[in-house]
Amino acid sequence: MFLFLKSLSRSAHVEEQLASAELSKGRGDPCTSLTVWRKSLVICCNGFTVIDSYGDVVYRVDNYTGRPKELVLMDGTGKSILTMRRSKNLRLLDTWLVYGGEVGDHCTTSTKEPIFYVKKCINILHGNPSVLAYVYRCRSSEKRYAYVIEGSYSHRSCRVFDERRRVVAEIKRKDAIIGGVSFGAEVFMLIVEAGFDPGFAMALVLLLDQMFS
């Protein structure tokens, strides 16, 4: 399946470039288009494998427990980029703290502070029912969210909006049946606008998967 996705990503490079250019028409530079496979390349391990339009692995996640308290997003070489930890504050249900790099007992991180926290929208009876989660900057004194995620993760149809309601990233289904292989919900696209960090966009995908799977 992995080799098939690599081959498909390379063959679809031109098509995805055109789609990316169409999505970013009038908004500057083209988007980054990634194929997300909800599977780890490590045997007996849960996780994600993210492939770019050239068929190269750019991000990966390997989880050894079903409901982890910590997630580490790595690049294609295995270097830790972002660490996400469940909040221990009982008042902040389904809230994750996002740290830069690697965080752990074996690391010197006693003074390291999170850069963002992502909070699942629990109360769907008020406000916008399509809201899935809010993203806040930890180092900001403002209480207003920095980003809001709307849509349906189970249907792989989500958008990340900034404070000005501009789409900075989007999750889309990769609907196709090629050679008898149906993608379903396990393989989908992550399209990231120019200027927004693709790694952070992938971190948001990981947290949506924890919150809504």
C-alpha positions in Angstrom: 0.0 0.0 0.0 2.8 2.4 0.9 4.6 1.8 -2.5 1.3 2.3 -4.2 0.7 5.6 -2.5 4.3 6.8 -3.3 3.7 5.9 -7.0 0.2 7.5 -7.0 1.6 10.7 -5.4 4.3 11.0 -8.0 1.9 10.4 -10.9 -0.6 12.8 -9.5 1.9 15.5 -9.0 0.8 17.7 -11.9 -2.9 17.2 -11.1 -2.3 18.2 -7.4 -0.3 21.2 -8.4 -3.2 22.4 -10.6 -5.7 21.8 -7.8 -3.4 23.6 -5.3 -3.1 26.5 -7.6 -6.8 26.7 -8.0 -7.4 26.7 -4.3 -4.9 29.5 -3.8 -6.0 31.5 -6.7 -5.9 35.2 -5.8 -4.1 34.4 -2.5 -0.5 34.4 -3.5 1.8 31.4 -3.7 0.5 27.9 -4.4 -0.5 25.6 -1.5 1.3 22.6 -0.1 -0.5 19.4 -0.9 0.1 16.3 1.2 -1.3 12.8 1.2 -2.0 11.6 4.7 -2.1 7.8 5.4 -3.6 6.9 8.7 -1.1 4.1 9.3 2.4 3.8 10.8 5.2 2.2 8.8 6.3 0.5 12.0 4.8 -3.0 12.4 2.4 -3.4 15.3 2.2 0.4 15.8 -0.5 3.0 15.3 0.2 6.3 13.6 0.4 8.3 10.5 2.6 8.5 7.4 2.5 11.7 5.3 3.7 11.8 1.7 4.4 14.9 -0.4 3.6 15.2 -4.1 7.0 13.7 -5.1 6.3 10.5 -3.1 8.6 11.3 -0.3 7.8 10.8 3.4 7.8 14.2 5.0 6.1 13.5 8.4 5.4 10.4 10.5 3.9 9.4 13.8 4.4 6.1 15.6 2.1 5.4 18.6 2.5 2.3 20.8 -0.7 2.8 22.8 -4.3 3.1 21.7 -5.1 6.3 23.5 -1.8 8.0 24.2 -1.2 10.9 26.6 1.5 12.2 24.3 2.0 12.4 20.5 5.3 13.2 18.7 5.3 14.5 15.1 8.5 13.6 13.4 9.9 14.5 10.0 10.7 11.9 7.4 14.1 11.2 9.0 12.6 10.6 12.5 13.5 14.0 14.0 10.9 15.3 16.4 9.2 18.5 15.3 6.3 18.9 17.7 5.1 17.2 20.9 1.5 17.2 21.9 0.5 16.3 25.5 -3.0 16.0 27.0 -3.7 18.7 29.6 -3.6 17.4 33.2 -6.0 20.2 34.2 -9.4 18.5 34.8 -11.2 21.7 33.9 -9.7 21.6 30.4 -11.4 18.5 29.1 -10.0 17.2 25.7 -7.3 19.9 25.6 -3.8 19.3 24.3 -0.7 21.4 24.8 1.6 21.8 21.8 5.4 22.1 22.4 8.2 22.7 19.9 10.6 19.9 19.4 10.8 16.9 21.7 9.5 16.9 25.3 10.2 14.0 27.7 11.8 12.9 31.0 15.1 12.4 29.2 15.1 15.9 27.8 16.1 19.1 29.6 12.7 20.7 29.3 12.0 22.0 32.9 11.6 25.6 31.6 10.1 24.7 28.3 6.6 26.1 27.8 3.9 25.1 25.3 3.4 27.4 22.3 -0.2 26.5 21.6 -3.1 24.6 23.2 -6.0 23.1 21.3 -9.3 22.7 22.9 -12.2 20.5 21.7 -15.5 22.3 21.3 -17.8 20.4 23.7 -21.0 22.4 23.8 -22.6 22.1 20.4 -25.8 23.6 21.6 -24.5 27.1 21.4 -22.6 29.1 18.8 -21.6 27.4 15.5 -22.4 23.7 15.6 -19.7 23.0 12.9 -16.9 24.1 15.2 -14.7 21.2 16.2 -11.9 22.8 18.1 -10.2 26.1 19.0 -6.5 26.8 18.9 -5.0 29.4 21.3 -1.5 30.9 21.6 -0.1 30.2 25.0 2.2 33.2 25.0 -0.5 35.7 24.2 -2.5 37.7 26.8 -5.5 37.7 24.4 -8.2 35.2 25.3 -9.4 35.1 21.7 -8.5 32.0 19.7 -5.8 32.1 17.0 -7.4 29.5 14.8 -10.7 27.7 14.7 -11.3 24.3 13.1 -14.7 23.6 11.5 -16.3 20.7 9.6 -16.4 17.0 10.1 -13.3 15.0 10.8 -15.1 11.6 10.4 -16.0 12.7 6.8 -12.5 14.1 6.3 -13.9 17.5 5.5 -12.4 20.2 7.7 -11.1 23.7 7.4 -8.8 25.7 9.6 -9.6 29.4 9.8 -7.5 32.2 11.2 -8.8 35.2 13.1 -9.8 36.9 9.9 -11.7 33.9 8.7 -9.1 33.1 6.1 -8.7 29.4 5.3 -5.1 28.4 6.2 -5.4 24.6 5.9 -8.0 22.1 4.7 -8.6 18.4 5.1 -10.3 16.8 2.1 -11.2 13.2 1.1 -9.0 11.6 -1.5 -11.9 9.8 -3.2 -10.6 7.4 -5.8 -10.7 3.7 -6.6 -7.6 2.7 -8.6 -6.6 -0.8 -9.3 -9.2 -2.2 -6.9 -7.9 -0.1 -4.0 -10.4 2.2 -2.4 -8.9 5.0 -0.2 -11.9 5.4 2.1 -11.2 7.5 5.2 -7.7 6.1 5.9 -6.1 8.1 3.1 -6.9 11.8 2.7 -5.4 15.1 1.6 -4.1 17.9 3.7 -3.8 21.2 1.8 -1.9 24.0 3.5 -1.9 27.6 2.4 1.4 29.4 1.8 2.6 31.0 5.0 1.0 28.4 7.3 3.3 25.8 8.8 2.6 22.4 7.2 4.0 20.6 10.3 1.6 22.5 12.6 -1.3 21.7 10.2 -0.4 18.1 10.5 -0.3 18.4 14.3 -3.9 19.7 14.2 -4.8 16.6 12.1 -3.4 14.4 14.8 -5.3 16.1 17.6 -8.6 16.0 15.6 -8.0 12.2 15.2 -7.6 11.9 19.0 -10.7 14.0 19.7 -13.1 12.6 17.1 -12.0 9.0 16.3 
